[in-house]
Amino acid sequence: MSAPTLAVVTPGSFLTLHYRLAGPAGDIINTFADKAATLSLGTGELSPAMEKRLIGLEEGTHATFELAAGEAFGERNPEMQQWVAKKLLAQMGDPDERYAIGDVVQFPTPDGLGSYAGAVIDSNDTAVHFDFNHPLAGQPVTFEVQLIGVL
């Protein structure tokens, strides 16, 4: 009788895992102290560079990968920094909202089904300057993973 074979991650796998994403300034996401994450490969929940690292790993694997600057989330794109009129922000949310540098604000996608985030980098009397780049864009990333389950 042979030992049972462990499930292996393939494109399209459904995973239960703990993971940590960190840049030079520290953790951006860390589920190790919390509930494990569940996600499907190929749906955009992880970047293609991170998914590539998971392919072929066996259930139960605990691994850490170092991704070069820009590999995980692309390079920083200056066009992803945009001014948004305070008048428009007031229509979309709380008209009395105050925006401080470093605040992360969720915006609805044009179809209203999803959202995306922008970090406040500046403001003036009439507008707020947002950076819509991923916080780890253009930076080296440490990707740590503990594969709990593979379906």
C-alpha positions in Angstrom: 0.0 0.0 0.0 1.6 3.3 -1.1 1.4 6.5 0.9 -1.4 8.9 -0.2 -0.2 11.6 -2.6 -0.6 15.2 -1.6 -2.6 17.5 -3.8 -0.4 19.8 -5.9 -1.3 23.3 -7.0 -2.2 23.6 -10.7 -3.6 26.4 -12.8 -7.2 26.9 -11.7 -6.7 25.3 -8.3 -8.9 26.4 -5.4 -6.6 27.1 -2.4 -6.9 27.6 1.3 -3.7 29.3 2.5 -2.1 31.8 4.8 0.0 34.4 3.0 2.0 37.5 3.7 3.0 40.2 1.2 5.7 42.5 2.4 7.7 45.3 0.9 10.7 47.2 2.1 8.5 49.1 4.6 7.0 45.9 6.0 3.8 43.9 5.7 0.9 45.0 3.4 -1.1 41.8 3.9 -0.6 39.1 6.5 -3.2 36.4 7.2 -1.0 34.3 9.5 -2.5 35.7 12.7 -6.0 35.6 11.3 -8.4 33.4 9.3 -6.8 31.7 6.3 -7.6 33.0 2.9 -9.4 31.1 0.2 -8.9 31.9 -3.5 -8.9 30.4 -7.0 -5.8 30.7 -9.2 -6.4 32.5 -12.5 -9.1 34.8 -11.2 -6.8 37.8 -10.6 -6.8 37.6 -6.8 -3.0 37.1 -6.8 -0.7 38.6 -9.4 0.5 36.2 -12.2 4.1 36.4 -10.8 2.8 35.1 -7.4 0.6 32.5 -8.9 3.5 31.2 -10.9 5.4 30.6 -7.7 2.5 28.5 -6.3 2.2 26.1 -9.3 3.6 22.7 -8.4 3.7 23.2 -4.7 2.2 20.4 -2.6 -0.5 20.9 0.0 1.1 21.6 3.4 4.1 23.5 1.9 5.4 26.6 3.7 7.6 28.7 1.5 8.9 32.2 1.1 9.7 33.8 -2.3 11.6 37.0 -3.0 10.2 38.8 -6.1 12.3 41.5 -7.8 11.2 45.1 -7.8 8.3 45.5 -10.2 7.8 41.8 -10.7 4.8 41.2 -8.4 2.8 44.4 -9.2 4.5 46.1 -12.1 6.4 49.3 -12.1 4.9 52.5 -10.7 2.9 54.3 -13.3 2.8 58.1 -13.0 -0.5 58.2 -15.0 -2.0 56.3 -12.1 -1.7 59.4 -9.9 -4.7 61.6 -10.5 -6.4 64.6 -9.0 -10.1 64.1 -8.1 -12.4 67.1 -7.6 -13.7 67.4 -4.0 -17.1 68.1 -5.5 -17.1 64.7 -7.2 -15.9 63.0 -4.0 -18.7 64.6 -2.1 -21.3 63.2 -4.7 -19.8 59.7 -4.3 -19.6 59.6 -0.5 -19.8 61.8 2.6 -19.7 65.5 1.7 -18.0 66.2 5.0 -15.2 63.7 4.5 -11.7 65.0 5.2 -8.8 63.4 3.3 -5.4 63.1 5.0 -2.2 62.1 3.3 -1.8 58.3 3.5 -5.6 57.6 3.7 -6.7 54.8 1.4 -10.1 55.5 -0.2 -12.3 52.9 -2.0 -13.8 53.8 -5.4 -16.5 51.9 -7.2 -15.6 50.5 -10.6 -17.6 52.0 -13.5 -19.9 48.9 -13.6 -20.6 49.3 -9.9 -19.7 45.6 -9.3 -16.3 46.1 -7.8 -14.0 48.6 -6.2 -10.4 49.8 -6.4 -8.4 51.8 -3.9 -6.4 55.0 -4.1 -4.0 56.5 -1.5 -4.1 60.2 -0.8 -0.8 61.8 -1.6 -1.8 65.5 -1.7 -4.8 67.8 -1.6 -5.7 71.5 -2.0 -8.9 73.5 -1.6 -10.7 72.0 -4.6 -9.2 68.5 -5.2 -7.5 65.5 -3.7 -4.4 63.8 -5.4 -4.7 60.0 -5.3 -2.1 57.3 -6.2 -4.0 54.4 -7.7 -0.8 52.3 -8.1 -0.6 49.1 -5.9 1.2 50.0 -2.7 4.0 47.5 -3.7 4.3 48.6 -7.3 7.9 49.1 -8.3 9.2 47.5 -5.1 10.7 44.2 -4.2 8.2 41.9 -2.6 8.5 39.1 -0.1 5.7 36.5 -0.6 5.3 33.9 2.2 2.8 31.2 1.8 1.5 28.2 3.9 -0.7 26.0 1.7 -3.4 24.5 3.9 -5.6 22.9 1.3 -5.6 22.4 -2.5 -8.7 21.5 -4.5 
